[in-house]
């Protein structure tokens, strides 16, 4: 079932249509409803969870009879531990590119014989959406904001408090850009040079944030002056009326993938959910609400043009953003993450 989305349709109207129609589009007689089943999904909480419930979880339950429970926060360590112990707190989670490569290498996620949609598989993760880390700042602090990560590192021209995500594979490329590396020459990363660059900014990072809602709160409440933040969280702060601004220049494009925990007893239902969550109508509704870019091209076709412009995958941003390259990272992601955590403690 495809929707005839008119170019002038409002965002609210589009989300109402998709939210109500997803279940109806999949409520076919062939779907088994009699057997009550439950899966647990590892959740990011906050607006992510609200949107996932509306466009993914509730419609999936209505269509299949499979109940969804959620566990927060998202944790790679928990994913690895539960597979090792056989005690499962959740069956499904999303991973960024760096963690996906680690998880697949460690054998802690289920494999797929066939992708739920053409081109949808990478390292046994099913592509959901693309998001980006952008540079944002308080307009009431800076009359003219920073233009790139070099400016973010320039504490003399732009004095004030900073915040970055506590996530090595996203922070190290940014540090190299701040040190003058051309975006086209980032990968493989010069790991030592990246850490040397981080040394210069470390004392000015007030908070290394670990959750999306935390980053929003820091910027919204003015606890920090400048931040590397997901574009979805920035727009949420902007919508709240806070005096904030951002730039797409040197935004770091990352991708989120659904994975199923290795050997979970609910593997069948879990894979059923992942296929649903990455199908066109549910994914279009979810990503439009999130302002993320759907990785299933058929979903992108359902997103109104005015919504697509807020997504990091829009053609208008193509010459400004850069994409992570986890297959050409420049080192073992797990070892780099360990080094980063040790660096934070020194």
N, C-alpha and C positions, 0 to 999 in steps of 0.2 A: 504494500500500500504506500503510494507516494502522495505527497501533498502538493497542491498547486499553490505555491507561495508567491504572492504578488510582491513586486519590488517595494510597494509602499506600505506593506503590512507592518503594524507596530510590533515592537519586541514583546510587549505583554500579550498581545493577541496571538503571536506565534507560539509563545511558550504555553499558553492556555490550550491551543489546538494540539500541540504535540503531547502535552501532559495527559490530555484526555483520550487521545486516539491511539496511543501506543498499545494499551491493553487490548482494545477492540481489534486492532490489526493482527494480533497474535492469538486471539481467543478462538482457535480452531478446534473442531471436535477431536482431532487427533491428539491434542495435548492431554496428558493424564492428570486429572485433578483429584481423583479419589484418594490417592496415597498422600498423607501429610508428611512432608519432608522439610528439613530446616538446614540452612547453611549459615555460616558466620563470615562476615566480611570485615576485614581490617579497614578502619575508617580514619580519615584525616580530621573529622569533626567539623564544627562551625558551618559556614555556608556550603562547603563541599558536601557535607553530610545531608544538609537540607535539600540541596539540589539532587543528590544521588537518590534520596528517598522518593522525591517527587517524580523524577523522570526515569529512574532505573529500578529501584527496589520495589516500590509499591506496584508499578505496572507489571513487573516480573511476577510478583506473588499473585496478582489478579489473573494473569495469563496462565500460570502453571500450578498454582496451589502451593508452591515452595516458599516457606517463610524465610525471611532474612533477619538475622540478628547482627548487631555491629559491635566491634571492639575497637577502642581507641587507646593510644595513638598508633599510627603506622610504625611498625618496628621490624627492621631486617633481622635484628638479633632474635626476636621472638619467633620469626619465621624459621630461622635456622634451628633454634632450640627445640621447637615442637616437632620438627621432622626428625631430629636426633632422638628425642625421647618417646615419640609416638603419642604424646598427649597434645591434642589439637585445640587451641583456643580459637583459631579461625581457619577457614578453608581457602579463602580468596583474599588477595590484596593487590594493590598497585605498587609498581616499582618504577623509579626513574632508570634511565639508561645505564648508569654506573652500577647500581645495585642489581639490575637485571643480569648484566654480564657476570657479576660475582655469583649470583644465585644459580644461574645455569651451569657455571663452571663447577660449583659445589654440589650440584645434583640435588638441590632441595626444592625444585619445582617440577611439576608434571610436564611431560612432553606432549606435543600435538601431532597427530598424523596428518590432519588437514586443517588449514587455516579457516577460521570462521568467515572470513571474507578475503577476496583475492589480495595477496600482498600484505596480509595482516600480521604475519609472524616475524618476530625477531628474537633470537635466542630463547625460544619457547615462551615468550611473552606475546600477548595479543595487543596490538596497538590500539590505544584508546584516544588520546588527545595530545596535542603539543601545547606547552606553556613556556613562559619565558621569565627569566630574572631580569628586571629592568632597574635602572637607577632612578630613584625618586627622592624628593626633598620637600622641605617646608618652604612655601613661598613667603611666609612671614619672617623667615630667617635670611633668605638669599633673594636679593632683588633680581639678579641674573643668575640662573641656576647653572650647574655643571653641564658640560657638553659630552663628556666621555669619562672613562674610568681613570684616565690621567688626572682629570679635575677632581674626581672623588678622592684620590690619593693626595691631592694638593691641599694640605691643611693650612697653608699660609694664605692662599687666595680664598679658600673656603673654610674658615675656621668653624669648628663645631663638632658635635658628637655624631658618630657613625654607627651603623649596624650592618652586619652581613650574616648570611646563613651559615650555620655550623655544618657544612657539607663540602667536603674536600673537592670532589670532582667538579663542583660548580664554582667554587671560590678560586681555585688555582688558575683556570683560564682567565678569569677577570684580573687576577694579580699580574699576569703576563701582559695583558692589554695595558694595564696601568704603567707597566715598565717599558712600553713602547713597541711591543711585538705587534706586527700587522695581523689582523684577524685571519687573513688567508694563509698565514704561516704559523698558526698556533700549534697545530698537531703535526707530529707528536709533541706533547708538552715538554718543555725544559723544566723538569720538576725542581731542581735546585734553584734555578733563577726565579721560579714562582715563589718559593719559600723566602728567598731573599727579598723579594718585593713585599711579601706579607709582613716581613720584619719591620718595614718602614711604616706600616699603617696600624700595626697591632695595638699600640698604646692609645690609639684614637677610636678603637672599636669598643663602644660602651657595652653592647650586647651582641653575642653570637646567637641569633634566634634559632629555634628548633621547631617551631610550629607556625603554620600560616597565620592563625589568629593572633599569635603573639606579635608577628611582624606588623599586622594591621594596627594593633593597639599602640605599639611603639610610635608609629608614624602619626596616627590619628590624635593621640594625646600629646604630641610634641615632646615626647621623652627623648627623641633623637632628632637630629636636623637633616640627616641624609641616610639613605638605606638602599641596599640591594634587596628587592622584593619581587614576588611573583606579580605579574600584571593583573591577575584576577584580584589579588588582595589590594593592590593600589586602587583599582577602580571602585572597590568597596569603600575605601577610605574617602575617595573623591566624592562618591555618592552621598556620604554622610555630611558633606559640607565643609570638611576640613580644608584649609588653604594649602593644598599640595599640588605638585607638578611632577612630571616624569618625561623621559625621552626614550624613544625606541632605538636610538643610536647605541650600538654595541650591546643590544639586548641579547642574552644568552638563551638560545632555543633548546629546550629539553623535551623529552617525550615520556609520557606515562603509559605503562603497559599493565594489563591485567594478567596475573599469574595465579596458578592453583598450586597449593602446597603439596609437595610430593607425598604420595601414599595416604592422603586424607581419606577417611572412610566415605566422605561425601563427594568424591571426585566426579561422579556423573552429574549430580545436580550443580556442582560448582562450575563445570565446563558449560553446562546449559546456561547458567547465568552469564558467564563471560561472553558467550555467543550472542545472547540477548543484548547485553550492555554495549556491544560494539556494532550492533545492527543499525541501519540508517536512522529510523525515527527516534528510538531512545537516545542514541548518541547525539543526534542533532539538537534535541531538546536540552540535554544535559550540558553540552558544550556552549550552546547559546546562552544559557543561564550563567555559566561559568566565565564566558568570554574566552574560552580556550579553543584551539583549532582542532576539529575532529580529524583523526587519521584515516578513517574510512571515507574515501572520496564520495561515496554515495550519500553520506551524511552531510558533507559540505554542500552538496547540491540543494539541500533543504534549508540552509541557513540564509535568511534575508541579507541582502548586500550591506545594509547599514550595520547589521550585527557583525558580519564578517570583517569589517574594517577595524573592529576592536580586538581582533584575534591576531596573535603573533605570526600566523602563517599567511596573512593577507599579502597579496603581491605588492602593496604600497610599502611594506616594511622589508621586502626581500633584500634590498641593498644596504640595509642597516643592521640586521640581526646576523648572528653567527650561530652555527649549530654544533653541539657537542659531537665528538667523534670517539666513542668509547672503544671502537675496534682498533683505533690507532692512538691510544691514550698517552703512551710514552712511559708507562710503568704499570705495575700490577695495582689495580684500583684498591684492593684490600690493603696492600702494604702502604700505599699512599695515604689511605684513610687513617691507618694506625699512626703513621708519622705525623699527620695533621693533628690528631688528638693529643699526641705527646707534645707537639709544638705549642698547642693551646695551654698546656699545663705548666710550661716553663716560663 
